[in-house]
């Protein structure tokens, strides 16, 4: 019996020592604010490293790269779309109120237009003076910003997909009809590819060989040619809402409603996957040459290596729908469905033992 007591004593002493040891971490600081609406919109950074994001509380927020709130602009509708940064530092952002708002990078309103429906998608540059986006009335829209004219392409069902301008000047955009469209500058459909599910926010990714990668609610990640021909597809166990990215090791990274973050090569072969606690809607972002960040509905923001190894996580206290971005000063911006906004400082190149700030002071702003 005395040997059992000795083992128990040694085990307890060992656990006590481990609990007091400094924790190795890669997120060394956090600045946080709390708002009264959910964030579904992915933020954008401006040329001067400010951050712009919209909320379901109908506000557009402008922050500096340290986390200070610079300006708030009130609209009359939810904001689900992602802002876009254009030439001359012009920022565009659509709202459920039917307007697209244009700002300078300090948050001053330049103009607004009303295309005739709710705007779910970001606007991408399309030719020398045009912007392209989708809307809820089954239309893809081209806006000539110089001539202030609109051109519409009817595609039957609402367009919630995020467009991508391809290297040849054409645009790829998905719709709730389950089709991906390739459109030229004259608003002609050059090719389509049909899936069996909605193509929501999954922004098409153009590979170096010209092939196009995107996800669908039919649980597949697809790679097609610009002519709409299937190259390969990869099946997950959940819907794919977020956008695929290609990390610095050439792997395609994306999340699924099955809770996994997948790492796939350009031939469609799975290299590894990382399991989170709940579904992954967020799109990954590149932190540095070796690291990506991605959010999960399990309330964590994860730092992973380029090959899917766990590096660190940050408890955001709420589901992460929006995608993180990395600022020029190194801060990672992350927001949640409970209105949290975080500015996190990764410590990826330090050998110091630093304790992760899991519960930063939160300032409530209503």
N, C-alpha and C positions, 0 to 999 in steps of 0.2 A: 504493500500500500504506500510506503514512503517513497517508492520510485514514481508512483503515479502523481503524488503531490509535487515531487521535484519537476516532473515533466510539465505539469500544469503551471507551476511557478515560472519556469523558464519560458514557456509559451506566452504567458501574460506579460512578462518583462520584455520579450521580443516585440510583441504587438505595441506596447507602450512606447518603446523606442522608435518604431516605425512611424507611429502617429505624430511624433514630435519632430521627425526629420523634415528638413525643408523639401518642398515639392518642386520637382523639375517641371517647368511649364514653358510655353511658348507664347502666351498672351499675358503681357506684363502690366497692362493698365486698361482701364475702361472708363469712358465718359458716357453717361446715360441720361436720356430724357424720356418722359412718359406723356403721351398724348391720348386723346379720348376717342380715337378711331383706329380701325385696323389698317395695316399697310399690306396691300397686295402689289402695288406698283414697285418695280425695281428702280432704284435710284440711278442718276447719271451724275458724273462729275464734270465740272466746267473746266475751261482752260486755266482759270486761276485756282483750281483745286477746291472750289466750293461744291456742295452737294445739293441736288434738287430731287424731290420726291413728292408724289401725291398720296392722299389718304382717302379712305372711305368716309372720313368726316367732312369731305368736300374741300379741304384745304390743300394748298401747295406750299411746301416748306423749303426754305433756302438756308443752308448751314455753311459755316466755314469748315476747314478741314480739322479743326480742333474740337468741333462739336457745339459751337456757339450758334444759336438760332439768329439768323440775320434778318429774315423777313418771312411773313405769312401772307398768302393771297387766297381769298375766299371765292370759291365758285358756287354754283347751284346744284352740283351733282357729284356723285361718287367719282373718285379718280382711281381707275384700275390700270390705266395704260402706263407705259414707261416713258419718261421724258426722252427727248433726243436733242443732241447738240449738233448744230449746223454751221454753215459758213458764217463768218463775222460774229462768232460766239452767240448766235441766235439759238434760243431754247424753245422747243415746241412741246406741248402736252395737251392731249385730248381728255375730255370729261364726259360723264354720262349726261351732262346738261346739254349736250349737242354742240358745244363750242370747242375749238382748238385755240389755245392761248399761246402767244409768243412773248418771250421775255428776253431781256439781256441777262448776263450772268450774275448780276447783282439782284435780280428779282423784280426789276421794273417792267411793267406791262408795255409791250410795244404795239401789239394789235391782237385782234381775235377774229376768227371766222366761224361761220355756222354752216357746215356742209349738208345738214339735214338728217342727222341721226346720231346715236350715241357712239362714242369712239372708245374702242377697246385696245387698240394697237398703237405702238409707237410709229412715228413718221420717219421714213428713210429717204435720203436724197436720191433723185431719179433724173439723171441727165443734168444739164447745166443749171436749171432753175426750178425743177419740179420736186415735189415731195409726194410720196405714195403711202397710203394707209388703208386699213379696212374699217368697216362700220357695221352696225347691227342690222341694217336693212338689206343684207345680202349684196353689198356692193364693195368693190375695190375702187378707191378714189385717188386721182392724181390732182394735186393742187399746184398750179403755176404761181409761185410766190411773187415773181416779178410783174406778171400781168393780172394777178388776182382773179384767176379763172379756175374752174373745177371741171374735171372730166370723170365720168362714172363708167364702171364696167360691172354689169350685172352677173353675179355668180350664184344666185338663187337663195343660199342660206347665209346666215350671219358670218362675218369674217372676224374671228377672234385671234387668228394666227398673227404672229409677228413677222414682218417682211425682212428680207435680206437683199441688199444690192449686190449682185454678182460681179465678178471681175470684168465681164464683158458688157456691163451696163444694164443688163436685164435684172428683173426682180423675181425672187421666189417667195411665195406667200401661201399659207395654208388656210383652210376654212372649215366650218362645222359641217360641211357636206362630206368631209373626209378626203378632199382633194387638195393636192399641192399644185399651184399654178406657176408657170414660168411666163412672165409678161415682158414685152419689149417696151421701148420708149413711146410707141404710138398706142399703147394700151391694148395691144393685140395679144391674145393668148397663144403662145408658141407651142406649149405642151402642157399636159396634165398627168398626174399620177394619182390613182384612186387607192385609198386605204379603206379599212372597215370601221374606222372610228374618227371622232373629231380630231382635227389638228388645231390645238389650242394655242398656248403661248410658245410652243416649241419653234424657236427661230431657226430656220435652216442654216446649216453650216456648210460652207464651200471648202472642199479639200483642195490641195495643191494640184491634183489631177483634173479638177473641174467638176468632180462628182459632188452631189448634194446630199447631206445627211440631216434627218429630222425624225422626230418622234410622233407617235399617234396614240390616241386613246384605245386603239385595238391592241395595245401592249407591245407593239413592235417598234424598233428603231430601224429606219429604212435608209439605204443609200441608193440613189438613182443617178442616171446621167442627165445632163441638161435637156435631152430629148425625151425625158420621162420614161426611160427604160430601167427596170430594176437591176441593180448590181448585186446586192445582197440585203437580207433583213435579219434582225436578231430579235428573238422573242424573250420578253421578261414575264414576270408573273403579275404585273400591274400596269395601269395606264401610265403613259409618259406625257407629262405636262410641260416640264422645263425644256430648256434648249441644250443640245449637245455642244461641248466645247472640245478643242484639241489642246492637250497640255504640251509642255515643252519637250516631252519625250515622244511626241507624236501619237499618243493614245487618245481615243475619243472617250470623253467622260460625260456621264449623264445619270440622272436619278430616275427612280420609278416609284409608283404607288406601292410597290411591294416592299419598300423600305431600303432597297439596296442602291448603292452608288456603283455604277458599272465602269470598267476600264477595258475598252475594246480597241483592237488595232484596225488599220484601214481596210483590212480584208474581212472584217466582221468576226474575228476570232476573239473570244473572251480571254483576257489575260488575268483579271482578278475582279473581285467585287467586295465592297465593304458594306456590312449590314448595320443600319441605324435602327432605332427603336420603333419608328413609325414611317409613314409614307414620305417620300422626298418629292416635293413640288419645285423647290428652289433650283436655280441653275448654278453650277459651279463657277468660280472665278479663279484666275491664276494669281497667287500671292507673290511667288518668286519663281525662279527657275526649277525648283524642286517641290513646290508645294501648291495645293489648291485648297480653297475653302468652299463649303457648301452647307446649307441649312436643312433641317428636318422638322417634321411635325412632332418629333419627340422632344422639341424645345431646345435643341442643341445646335450650335454652329460648330462644324467639324473642320479641323485642319488635317489634311491627308497628304501623304507623299504622292508623287506622280504615279506610283505603282500600287496605290491603295492602302498603304500602311497607315495605321492610326498615329497621329502626332499629338493632338490635343483636342479638347472640346471646351466650349463655353456655354454655360447654362443661361439661356436668354429669358427664361421664365414663361415663355409662350411659344406657340407654334410659329415656325418660320416658313412663310409662303414666298416672300420677296427674295430676290437674289442678292448676295453681298457684293460689294465692290471694293476695290483697293485704291486708296488715294495716293497722290504723289508723295505725301509725307510719310507713307507707310501704314497709316491707319486703315483698318478694315471697318467699313460701314455695314451695319446689319440692322434690320428692322423686323418687327413681329406683328402677328395678327391681334395682339392686345395693345398696340400703340407704342411699344418700346422702340427706342432708337439707341443704338450702341456705336461708339467709336472705340475700337479695340486696337491695341498696339501689339503686333506680333514680335516675338523676341527670338527669331529663328537663327540668328548668327551669334548668340551669346552663350557662354559656358556657365553663366551664373545660375544659381538655384533661386528662383523667384516664385513666390506664391501667387497663384492665379486669383484675381479679384472676382469672385463668383457673385457677390452681391454689392455692386457699386451703389452709391447714393443715387436715388432716383428723384428727379425734379418733375412734378406733375404740372402739365400745361394744358389747360382746357380752352 
